Amino acid sequence: EASVNDKDKRPSVRVSDSFIKVPSFAPRMITARDKTAFDLYLLLLRLYDGNSQAKVDIDFKSISQALGMDKKYNYTSAYDILTGALVRLDKRYNLIRRVTQHPKPPYCLLLNYPSGQPYTPAQEGYCAVPDEYWQYGWNKRLSFPEKYFFLISLRKSAVNRGRVWSDYRQGIMEDFHLNRSTVIRGIMGLRKLNIIEVE
């Protein structure tokens, strides 16, 4: 795997428990197979620079590259797919507010749940996604169930190459509103890549 220089690394991204566990957020995305909205939301959290408005400018070209879409789609198709995901993050999931400003590119305002106030990183009750998730290209290589279970494993303190206890399956299904198939695919995929171990 490629090495990551300290100067290129960003701080870990704090993903709140509410995103991972509340049925209307990530569990709804996994059920709807809305991988693009999931990937885009995590990337927006990574791009957030700490400003008080929680404003993130939308650069469709760089976002397409960061998500690996430039390898699959032309610019117009990627633009349309990302625009649709932004609309869903706004109208369906209520995680952002999308602001258009023609002819300039749009921007978004990240929101806290459930207050709807400008986003601030969680101080407790979160998982810390390391920048290696993006630097090593895991966000492009992992399947959707694997990505989701990676967040769960971080939240459960089973960090990279850590352990998931032997009675993981039923508890995770109940805690994170997942079906058995999704849990098994997520765990087995991460174990195969040696990202986690299962007792």
C-alpha positions as a printed NumPy array, in Angstrom:
array([[  0.   ,   0.   ,   0.   ],
       [  1.079,   3.549,  -0.609],
       [  2.653,   5.381,   2.267],
       [  1.03 ,   8.481,   3.697],
       [  3.214,  11.481,   4.415],
       [  2.421,  13.33 ,   7.617],
       [  2.143,  16.599,   5.715],
       [ -0.563,  15.102,   3.493],
       [ -2.626,  13.652,   6.324],
       [ -5.748,  15.323,   7.636],
       [ -7.166,  14.806,  11.125],
       [ -9.48 ,  11.863,  11.637],
       [-13.081,  12.55 ,  10.676],
       [-15.54 ,  12.284,  13.543],
       [-18.705,  10.49 ,  12.428],
       [-21.431,  10.733,  15.031],
       [-23.354,   7.811,  16.466],
       [-26.542,   9.312,  15.098],
       [-25.356,   8.914,  11.503],
       [-24.307,   5.321,  12.063],
       [-27.241,   4.16 ,  14.191],
       [-30.339,   6.301,  13.583],
       [-32.527,   4.336,  11.123],
       [-33.15 ,   7.348,   8.868],
       [-29.44 ,   7.867,   8.113],
       [-26.782,   5.242,   7.301],
       [-29.102,   2.257,   7.92 ],
       [-31.565,   3.771,   5.443],
       [-28.758,   4.339,   2.938],
       [-27.581,   0.739,   3.193],
       [-31.147,  -0.529,   2.753],
       [-31.653,   1.72 ,  -0.276],
       [-28.165,   0.88 ,  -1.591],
       [-27.489,   4.6  ,  -1.677],
       [-23.713,   4.229,  -1.739],
       [-23.126,   7.575,  -3.438],
       [-24.884,   9.563,  -0.715],
       [-22.964,   7.633,   1.969],
       [-19.585,   8.198,   0.297],
       [-20.327,  11.832,  -0.46 ],
       [-21.43 ,  12.639,   3.084],
       [-18.262,  11.186,   4.603],
       [-16.171,  13.126,   2.083],
       [-18.011,  16.363,   2.905],
       [-17.183,  15.814,   6.579],
       [-13.556,  15.334,   5.581],
       [-13.563,  18.542,   3.506],
       [-15.119,  20.642,   6.276],
       [-12.519,  23.161,   7.429],
       [-14.071,  24.176,  10.752],
       [-15.805,  27.373,   9.603],
       [-18.733,  28.538,  11.758],
       [-21.294,  28.184,   8.951],
       [-20.288,  24.561,   8.355],
       [-20.006,  25.513,   4.689],
       [-18.362,  23.203,   2.179],
       [-17.829,  24.308,  -1.419],
       [-18.77 ,  21.754,  -4.051],
       [-16.07 ,  21.133,  -6.663],
       [-17.6  ,  18.411,  -8.806],
       [-14.339,  17.496, -10.55 ],
       [-12.292,  17.005,  -7.374],
       [-15.144,  15.206,  -5.604],
       [-15.569,  12.887,  -8.575],
       [-11.861,  12.077,  -8.434],
       [-11.884,  11.585,  -4.657],
       [-14.741,   9.081,  -4.944],
       [-13.238,   7.283,  -7.95 ],
       [-16.134,   8.259, -10.183],
       [-13.821,   9.783, -12.798],
       [-12.707,   6.235, -13.664],
       [-16.27 ,   5.086, -14.346],
       [-18.147,   8.092, -15.733],
       [-17.59 ,  11.119, -17.896],
       [-17.862,  14.511, -16.242],
       [-21.507,  15.092, -17.187],
       [-22.639,  11.726, -15.829],
       [-20.631,  12.167, -12.619],
       [-22.061,  15.668, -12.214],
       [-25.621,  14.359, -12.527],
       [-25.013,  11.48 , -10.091],
       [-23.393,  13.752,  -7.504],
       [-26.114,  16.369,  -7.871],
       [-28.723,  13.699,  -7.202],
       [-26.824,  12.566,  -4.102],
       [-26.596,  16.155,  -2.833],
       [-30.342,  16.554,  -3.272],
       [-30.981,  13.34 ,  -1.315],
       [-28.613,  14.364,   1.476],
       [-30.669,  17.553,   1.708],
       [-34.266,  16.521,   1.126],
       [-34.325,  12.858,   2.143],
       [-31.711,  12.595,   4.89 ],
       [-31.659,  16.203,   6.182],
       [-27.915,  16.041,   6.753],
       [-27.048,  19.093,   4.659],
       [-28.616,  22.126,   3.047],
       [-27.719,  22.421,  -0.624],
       [-27.397,  26.019,  -1.816],
       [-27.324,  26.866,  -5.512],
       [-25.782,  30.084,  -6.749],
       [-25.861,  30.072, -10.548],
       [-23.642,  30.471, -12.47 ],
       [-21.249,  29.569,  -9.647],
       [-21.03 ,  26.001,  -8.334],
       [-23.274,  25.152,  -5.381],
       [-22.14 ,  24.776,  -1.817],
       [-23.614,  22.901,   1.105],
       [-24.145,  23.6  ,   4.775],
       [-23.559,  20.609,   7.028],
       [-26.194,  20.171,   9.737],
       [-26.247,  18.694,  13.204],
       [-28.902,  16.119,  14.063],
       [-31.572,  16.575,  15.35 ],
       [-31.264,  20.333,  15.913],
       [-30.659,  21.313,  12.295],
       [-28.086,  23.837,  13.514],
       [-24.741,  24.275,  11.711],
       [-22.586,  21.19 ,  12.032],
       [-19.956,  20.911,  14.74 ],
       [-17.804,  17.796,  15.173],
       [-19.091,  15.469,  17.876],
       [-17.292,  15.676,  21.21 ],
       [-18.55 ,  12.29 ,  22.375],
       [-20.418,   9.378,  20.865],
       [-18.578,   9.133,  17.552],
       [-16.181,   7.004,  15.554],
       [-12.957,   8.561,  14.276],
       [-12.366,   7.618,  10.636],
       [ -8.609,   7.829,   9.982],
       [ -7.427,   9.75 ,   6.945],
       [ -5.894,   6.527,   5.657],
       [ -9.457,   5.527,   4.704],
       [ -9.152,   8.002,   1.836],
       [ -5.368,   8.108,   1.416],
       [ -5.135,   4.338,   0.932],
       [ -8.215,   4.306,  -1.304],
       [-10.353,   2.152,   0.992],
       [-13.294,   4.433,   0.166],
       [-12.964,   3.231,  -3.432],
       [-11.991,  -0.409,  -2.861],
       [-14.409,  -1.485,  -0.159],
       [-17.957,  -2.54 ,  -0.94 ],
       [-20.789,  -0.598,   0.633],
       [-21.426,  -3.191,   3.403],
       [-17.678,  -3.275,   4.104],
       [-17.513,   0.517,   4.435],
       [-20.44 ,   0.592,   6.805],
       [-19.072,  -2.206,   8.93 ],
       [-15.707,  -0.428,   9.012],
       [-17.433,   2.511,  10.73 ],
       [-19.172,   0.115,  13.108],
       [-15.888,  -1.607,  13.935],
       [-14.279,   1.756,  14.686],
       [-17.188,   2.706,  16.927],
       [-16.907,  -0.598,  18.731],
       [-13.241,   0.182,  19.38 ],
       [-12.166,  -2.521,  16.935],
       [ -9.804,  -0.189,  15.101],
       [ -7.666,  -1.296,  12.145],
       [ -6.377,  -4.795,  12.755],
       [ -8.251,  -4.886,  16.026],
       [-10.735,  -7.537,  17.133],
       [-14.457,  -8.013,  16.971],
       [-15.751, -10.175,  19.809],
       [-17.201, -13.578,  19.092],
       [-20.837, -12.652,  19.824],
       [-20.733,  -9.723,  17.387],
       [-23.425, -10.707,  14.924],
       [-26.724, -10.519,  16.763],
       [-25.773,  -7.426,  18.757],
       [-24.703,  -5.528,  15.658],
       [-27.875,  -6.487,  13.799],
       [-29.968,  -5.073,  16.622],
       [-27.858,  -2.   ,  17.412],
       [-27.419,  -0.843,  13.828],
       [-30.678,  -2.033,  12.25 ],
       [-28.971,  -4.383,   9.798],
       [-29.989,  -7.696,   8.351],
       [-27.847, -10.798,   8.758],
       [-26.635, -10.809,   5.145],
       [-25.273,  -7.247,   5.336],
       [-23.442,  -7.948,   8.601],
       [-21.851, -11.137,   7.273],
       [-20.759,  -9.498,   3.994],
       [-19.286,  -6.547,   5.853],
       [-17.379,  -8.638,   8.381],
       [-16.097, -11.223,   5.919],
       [-14.947,  -8.552,   3.457],
       [-12.949,  -6.652,   6.077],
       [-11.5  ,  -9.871,   7.477],
       [-10.388, -10.963,   4.006],
       [ -8.567,  -7.624,   3.587],
       [ -6.987,  -8.081,   7.047],
       [ -8.516,  -4.799,   8.253],
       [-10.209,  -6.535,  11.181],
       [ -9.951,  -9.9  ,  12.894],
       [-12.852, -11.975,  14.146],
       [-12.511, -14.178,  17.192]])
